[in-house]
Structures are given as C-alpha cells and as structure tokens.
Amino acid sequence: MNHSNAPEEAYHEILLNLEKHHKWFSKSIPLIASENIPSPTVREAMISDFMNRYAEGWPGERVYAGCKYIDQVEIKCIELAKQLFKSQFVDVRPISGVCANLAVYSALSRPNERMFALSIPNGGHISHGREKFSGTAGLVHGLRVEYFPFNKEKMNIDVDKTKDKIKKMIEDEKDAPKFVMFGGSLFLFPHPIKELANFLKSYKVVVCYDAAHVAGLIAGGKFQDPLREGAEIMTLSTHKTLFGPQGGTILSSEKYSEQIKKAVFPGNTSNHHLHSVAGKAIAFAEMLKFGKDYAEQVVKNAKMMGQALHEKGLEVFAEDKGFTQSHQIVMNIVKYGLGGDIEKDLEKSNIILNRQLIPGDTKAGRHYMNPGGLRIGVSEVTRLGMTESDILEIADFICRIIIKKEKPDKVAKDVSEFRESFKNVQYCFKSGEAYQYIKIR
C-alpha cells in the first residue's frame, strides 16, 4: 500500500459508505424498534454550529462563554418537554438513554445498594443489567440488581409475586431496594405502576420508569402516563417512538431536581451535545403538534403487524391480549430457525429488524447472538406514512423469507418497489425526503 495515499483513500471510502447507507435505507423497510427517522428540520439542527460548541453546566450558569443563543434553545427545549410530558422538572442534557439512567442511579443510590428491574430475557434493557452481564447498573454503578417476577403468559410484571419478593427483602433480610426501574427494551404492554406505586412508596422505595421505547406513545396519550400513575422519575430516549436525534432526557418532580442536575453535570457528562439539544427541542415541538395522530397510527400498525403475522402461521406473543399496546411485536421463530440467522436473511432482503432474547431462551441454552425470537417495531415505517394496508404487505415480505424461504434477492427487489411510494417524512412541520444524503463539502 502507498501510505502517502492512505488518508485520502480512507476519506473517500468513508464518504462513499455514508452515501451507500442512505441509498440502501431508501430502498429498505426499517423495523428496528429502537430507531426512527428525524425530520429535515431536526437534521438541520444536527449539522449546525452548535455541534462543536461547549456549554457545560445549566443554562445561565455555564462554564463557557458564547452560550447566549445556546441557552435560549436549551431553555425552550426544557419548556417544551415540560409541556409535552406534564413534568415539573426536566433535564435535557443526557447524551443517551443509558446516560440518563446512569445519572438517576447516581442521584438515588451508592454502589452495592439494591435496585429492581426486569431481567434482559424478560424485556429489561442492558442499562438495567447485572455486573456479570456487563450491565450499566451493575458494572458501572456497582448496584445489586434484583429482578421483577415476570408472567410470561401476560408478558408483564407479576404484581403479587413482586410484593412478596420485596416484603421478604425488607422484612426478613433487612435489605430494601433503593429504587425500582419499570420499563424496558422488550415492551409490549403498560407496566403495573398504579398497582405497585403506593406499596413501594410505603417502604420508601423510589419509583422510576424507563420510557426509552415508549416516550412518543406516552407523549401522544396512547400507552400509559407514568408520572400520573405513581412514577417519581422518568428517563427516556429521544429517538425511538419520539422522533428526535439520539439522546436522553430525565423528568421528575422538583423533589429530585438538584440531585439529578448534579448527577448529570458534573457527574455524568461534561459538554452535552448542544446540536442534539436543538434537535430534541424541534422534535418535542413536532410531537406536541403531531404526536397524538402519530402515536395512534403506530399502535394500529403494530397490532396489525401482530395479527397479520399470526394469521400467516408465525408464533406472535400475547395473541389473547391483541399482541401489543406499543410499537413492538415479538415472535418466537424457533420452528423456522434461530433469530440471528433469520435476521441476516431478512437483512439481505432489505428488511431491517433485530433478533431478540425471549423468555425461555436462557434455559434452552440460546444466547443473544442467535436467540429464539425476533422483535419488530413500526415507529419508523409509520413516520414514513405507512398505515394498516401497507403493514399487511410488509408482513407478507417477512413471511416469504421466514416461512417460504424465498431467495432474499427476489424479495429485496419487491421491497425496493414497495418503498417507492414512501419517500418523505410525515408528522412534521416541514416534510422532506427521508433518507436524502446532503453534501455540504
């Protein structure tokens, strides 16, 4: 290799791959439950000069000069989030949902104390995980993580068994959890906050809720309302059923505001990605205007996806409960193969979704690289304007790969033709091409 040309070759290779990615996604069906597509206006914010500025601290209390307009945007972002979620306090600085959770752990607890969350195969997120699984709670903050008892038939937390487990910990072991974290990554139905909140608070256990996946549905009034149901602190991601840039946010009562502010800065971040704050602000405004209609269509699409795949013979979880009340559906596909293998075949077909650990996988010896399940999210296709009739077509594409074992290149061609009708971002003030590659060099 001629090393004198290597940097230039790498430069062109990187840009080429960026363009290829945009082209590929414009011809694909994006069904990753943790992803969405931002509006052109959010993308504009993300490439602004805010991208390379510093504003450590709280608005009006910055460590750096030059924050006159940055402060105005961040204050507006906070105001919009307060309005959207009806929250007394909001911190929009966390740079991800994981960092938001870590800030809450730091605000509420010290290493070696206990928290409650779902196990990963039952829907918990890795940020709730134990140290031996390299989970954020255990590995980074040193918490001892206890698992909520889980009802696999109802795909939800078991209320009575949770009460029994916590009573035993408190009364027999004298070792109460500092807080519980409702919410998760595999998240089909509202969690029983109302049924458990008063019980938990009677033992001085703080009630937290990780809304990373369902924040847009909460904002749109289509899932549950954690802060009114008893949650004292809520964390969220801004890029799943919310359609902002990647980032995090923390909401709470004023009671926890100072603890959270200090845990975020200087505890968890220095500078907090100011272009992302601007993008969040725009997304919050979009959600206030369009969120109700968007959330309603997301849930309709998810239910239709579950029904359609079930009718074609796939084992979709929670049939007796209408499959889902969120943006997700989950399938057990071991009858046709394993999740990692089928995920790859679908990707070759330009259908982008993810393999999923499901209840029973660990006992069966399956692991996250090739588990027994697949998870589908309809957040992004809904934002592209798809409705129930389009979901039926997507379900057919999926079954052509999983059940009929058609060649991926044949399905990919049909997927590309299908996508021709869905080019623009919907539910926003200024529509535009969803995967347009913009050159500014």
N, C-alpha and C positions, 0 to 999 in steps of 0.2 A: 504494500500500500504506500502511496505517496502521501506521507504525513502532512506535507505542506497544504494539500488539498482537503484533508480530512474534516476540518471545521466547516468548510464551505459545503462539502458533501452532506455532512450531518444537518446543517442549516436547511438545505433544500429537501432532505429526506423528511425532516420533522414537518415542514410546511406541507409537503405532499401528503403525508399521512393525516394531517388535520383535514385537508380537503377531501381525502378519500372517506374519512369518517362521516363527514357531513353528507356526502353523496350516498353512502351506504344507508344511513338512517333515514334519508328522504325516501328510500325505497323499501324500508322495513316496517314491521309492526312492533313498536316498543311497548312491552308489557312488564317491565321491571316495576315492582310495586313501590320501590323507594325512589323512583325517578319521575320527572315531569319535564315539560318544555316551557322555558320562560318566554314572555312576550318580547317583541323587538325593543320595547322601551326599557325593560329590565336589562337586556343585553347592552343597550346604550349606556346605562349607568355603570355596568361592569367594566367597560373599557374607558371610563372617564379618568381624569387625573386623580380622582380620589384613590385610585388603585395603588398609587405609590406614595401616599402621604401618611403621616403619623398623627394620632390623636389619643395618646394614652390617657386613661382616666375617664371621668364623667363629663358630659357637656358643661362648659363653664368652669371646669376645674382641670383643664388639660395640662399635661407636662410640656407640650409643644405649642409654639406659636403657629399662626397660619390656619387656624381652625374656625374662622368666622363663619364660613358657609357650611363647613362640615358639621359644626354644632347645630346649625339650623335644620339640616337634613336629619341628623340623629334625633333631635327633639321631636320633629314631625313624625319620624318613624315610631318613636315611643308612643306618641299621642294616637296614631292610627292603630297600633297594636292594642292599646288600652281600650279603644272603642270597639275593635273587632272582637276581642275576647272578654270584654267587660271585666277588666282586671285593674286592681288598684295600683300595682307596681309592675313594671316591665323593664327587663334588661335585654337589649337587642345586640349586645356586644359578643356573645359566644360565637366562635367561628364554626361550630358544628353542633349537632345534637349531642354527640358524645361529650364535647367540652361543656355543654350546658349541664349535662348530668354530672360530670365530674365537679363542676362548681357547686352544684347542690350537695353532693356528697361532702365536699369540703366545708360548706356552710353549716351542715347539720351534724356532722359526726367526726370522730377521730379514728385512726387505724385500730383495728381489732374489735371495733364495735359491730353490731349486727344490723343488717337490713333484710327486707323481704322483697322478692321479685319472682317472676316466672323463670323456670329453667329454659334453656335455649330450645330443646326439642318441643317444649310446650308453648313456645312463642316468645320467650324472653330475648332481649337484644344482648349482644356481646358486651355492651357497656354496663349491663346488669350482672355480668358473669363472675364466677368464682376465680380465684387466683390460678388454680390448676388448669383452667381453660383459657388463661391469659385474658380474662375479662377485666374490663376497666375498674369495676368496683373492687375486685379482689386484688388484682395485680398492681394497679396504680395507687389506689387509696387504702389498700390493706383491710377492707371490710370482710367480715364473715357473712357470706350470702346464704340465707335460708330461702327455700323455695315455697311458693304458694302451692298448696294441694290443688290438683287440676282434674277437672271432669272431662275426659276425652270425648264422651258422647256429646256433651253440650259445648265442647271447645271453649271452656271458660273456667275461671277460678271457682273452686268449691268453697262456698261461704261457710258452711258448718264446720268442715274439717279445718279451715283456716282459723276459725275462732278457737277450736280445740287445741290446735298446734300452738297458737300464740299464748293461750292461757297456760298451757303446760310450761312454755319457756319462761313465762313471767312468774307464775306461782310456784312451780316446782324447782326450776333451775335458777330463778332469780337473775335472769339474763335477758332482759327485754330488748327487742329491736328498737333502734333509734327512729327508724322510719320505714315505710313500705313504699315500693315503686310499682304502681299499677301501670298498665300499658305494655307494649312490646313490639316485636317485629312481625310475627305472625299474629294478626289481629283482625278477627272476623266480627266479633260482637262486643258491644259495650261491656266494660268491666263493672263488677258489683261494688261501686264506690258507696252508693247510698246504703247498701246493706251492711257495709263494714265500717264506715267512717266514724260513727258515734262510738262503736265498740273500740276501735283503735285509739281514738282520742281519749277515751276513759282511762286508758293505760299510758297516756302521754306519748303515744306513737304518732309521729308526723306523717300525714297522708300526702304522698306525692304521686304524680301521674305523668308518664312519658307519652306525650301526644305526637311524637315524631311522625308517625304514619298517618294519623287521622286528624291532624290540626286543621286542614282545609275543610274536612267534613264537620268538625266542631264549629268552625267559623261560619259555615253555611247552614248550621242548625239541623244537620242530618245524622248525627251519631249520638253523642251524649254531651253533657255540659259539666265537665269535671269540677270546675271552680264553684258551681252552684250545688253540686251533689256532695261536696264534702272535701274535695282535694284542697290542700292549702298551698301547694306549689305545683306548677305545671311547666314541664320543659317541652320544647318542640323543635323539629327541623323545619326549615323554611322552603323545602324543595321537593316535597313528596305530594301529598294532596294539596298542600299550599304550592303555589307555582312561582316561587321566587328563586333567587340564586341559592347555592348551597350555603348553609349557615344554621345557626341555632338561636333560640330565644328562651328566656325564663320569665314566667309570670307568677305572681304571688300576691298575698295581702301585704300591706305595709309592714306588718309584724316582722317579716323576714327580709325586708328590703336592704338594710345595711349589711347584714350577713352575706347576702347574695352579691351585692356590689363589690365587697372586698374579696369574695371568693373568685369573682370573675377577674377583677383587676385590683391588686397585682397578683392575686393567687393563681390564676389560670391562663391569663393572656397578658401580653404587653400591648402591642397595637392590635386592633381588632378588625382589620379588613374593611376599610371605610367604603370602598366601592360596593361591597356586599351589603352594608347597611343601607346605602342608597337604593340598591336593588330590592332589598326587603321592604323598604318604605313604599316603593311603587307597587310591589306585589300585594301588600296589605291594602292599599287603595283599590287595586283591582278586585281583591277579594270582597271588600266592603260593597262594591258596586255589583259584581257579577257572581259572588260566591254562592248565594242561595241556589241559583239556577244550575251552576256548575256542580255543586255537591249533590243535588237531586239527581242529575243525569249520571254522575259517577256511580251512585248506589244502584240506579236502574240498570246500568250497563253491567255492573259486577254480578247482580242477581241473574241477569240474562245469560252471562257467560257461564255461571254455575249450572243453570238449568239446561243450557244447550249442550254442554259437555257431558252432563249426566245422561241426557237423553241419547247421546251417541255411545254410551256404554262406559264412560270413564267414572272412576270412583271419586266423586267430589265430596268433600267433607260437609257435614251438617245439612244434609238434604232435608231433614224434618224441620229445620229452622229457616228454610229458604236460602241455604248455602252461605249467606253473608249479610251483614248490615254495613259493611265498609267497602273499600275499593278493591279488596282482595278476595280471591278464592284459592283454595288449596286442594290438591289432588294426591291420592295415593296411586302411584303408577307402577308398582312392582309387578303387576300382571303383565306389563309390556316391556319392562326393563328397569333400569335404575336412573335416578334423576340426573346425575352428571352426564351419562351417555345420551339420554334423550334431549337434554338441554343443548348439547353440541349439535345434534341432528336438526333441532329447531333453528338454531343459530345459522346453520348452513342454508336454511330455508328463508332466512331474513325475518324470523320470528324470534324476538329477543325477550326471554323470560329467565327465571332462575330456578335452579334446584333448591329443595327445601327439606331440612330435617323435620320430620313429623313425629308425633307421639308413637312410640314403639320402635323407632329406628335404633336407638342405643341398645335396647335389649336384643334386637335382631342382629347386632354386630355391624350395622351400617353406620357410615360416618358422613361428615358434611361434604366431602368431595364426591360422593356417589350415594346420596340418601335415597329414601323411598318416595319422596314427594316432589312436586312442582308447585310453585306459587305464581299466580298471575295477578297483576294489578292493572286496572283500567284507567288510572289517573291521566296518563299522557294521551292515550287514544281519544279519551273524552275531550281533552283540551284541543285536539285536532278536529273536533266537530263530529265524532262518531256517535251514533245512537244505537238502539237495540238491534235494528235490522243489520247494521254493519257488524255488530258483535257476533251475530249468527254466522256471518261469512268468516270471521276470524276463527270461530270455534271449528268450522269445517276445515280450514287450513291446518289447525293444530292436530285434528284427528287424522288427517291424511298422512301426517308424519308418525304420530304415536300408534295409531291402530292399523291403518292401511299400509304403513311402511313404504310410502311412495318415495321416489328419489327426491332429495332436497332441492336439486337444481330446477326440477319441474315446478315444485311448489313455489320456489323463490320467484320464478317468472310471473306466476299468477299473483303473488303478493305485491310485486312491483307494480303491476297493472292496477290492482286494487287501490294502492296508495296514490295513484294519480288524482283521485278525487278529494284528497285530504292534504292540501299543501300548506294551509295557513293556520296560524294560531288563533283560537277563538277565546271568548270570555276575557276580553281586554279592551282598553280604550283605543288602541291603535293596532289593528291587525297587520300581519305581515307573514312572509314565508318562514315556515317553522325551522328549517334546517339550512337556511341560506348561509353560505360561507362568505364572510365580509372581509375583504382585503383593505387594510389601512396603511400598508407599507408602500 
